[in-house]
Amino acid sequence: MFGRWFESKPDPLLEALFSEPNPGPLKAAMKMIGQPCGEVLSPLRAPAEAVVGRLQEALGNLRVQGLLA
């Protein structure tokens, strides 16, 4: 039952993390939660502003739920 519910409700954090085909969104999220991870190296790029906003919103929701410090 839970598996079906989980599959039908896309996770906003996972969607944002994998919305671009490079490590930019993951590195941005790690920085937002205080984890050192370095910069995105060339030829890759930092995530788009829209993706950064989605990450901030998703991480904020996890903090509100008490799932992230």
C-alpha positions in Angstrom: 0.0 0.0 0.0 2.7 2.5 1.0 4.7 1.7 -2.2 1.8 2.6 -4.4 1.2 5.8 -2.5 4.9 6.7 -2.8 5.0 6.0 -6.5 2.0 8.2 -7.1 3.4 11.2 -5.1 6.6 12.5 -6.7 9.0 13.8 -4.1 9.7 17.5 -4.7 13.3 17.2 -3.5 14.1 14.3 -5.7 12.5 16.0 -8.7 14.6 19.1 -8.1 17.8 17.1 -7.5 17.5 15.2 -10.8 16.0 18.0 -12.9 19.4 18.7 -14.6 21.8 16.1 -15.9 24.8 17.2 -13.8 25.8 17.4 -10.1 24.9 21.1 -9.8 21.6 20.6 -8.0 23.0 18.1 -5.6 25.9 20.3 -4.8 23.6 23.3 -4.3 21.4 21.2 -1.9 24.4 20.0 0.0 25.5 23.6 0.5 22.0 24.6 1.7 22.2 22.1 4.5 25.7 23.0 5.5 27.7 20.1 3.9 30.9 21.1 2.2 31.1 19.8 -1.4 33.1 22.1 -3.5 32.1 23.9 -6.7 30.7 22.5 -9.9 33.7 22.1 -12.2 33.9 23.1 -15.8 32.4 22.3 -18.3 29.4 21.7 -16.0 27.3 24.6 -14.7 25.6 25.6 -11.5 21.9 24.9 -11.4 19.4 27.3 -12.9 17.8 29.8 -10.5 14.4 28.0 -10.8 16.0 24.8 -9.7 17.7 26.5 -6.7 14.3 27.9 -5.7 12.7 24.4 -5.9 15.5 23.0 -3.8 15.1 25.7 -1.2 11.3 25.1 -1.0 11.7 21.3 -0.8 14.4 21.6 2.0 12.3 24.2 3.8 9.3 21.8 3.8 11.5 19.0 5.3 12.6 21.4 8.0 9.0 22.3 8.8 8.2 18.6 9.1 11.1 18.1 11.4 12.9 15.8 9.0 15.9 18.1 8.5 17.7 20.2 11.1 
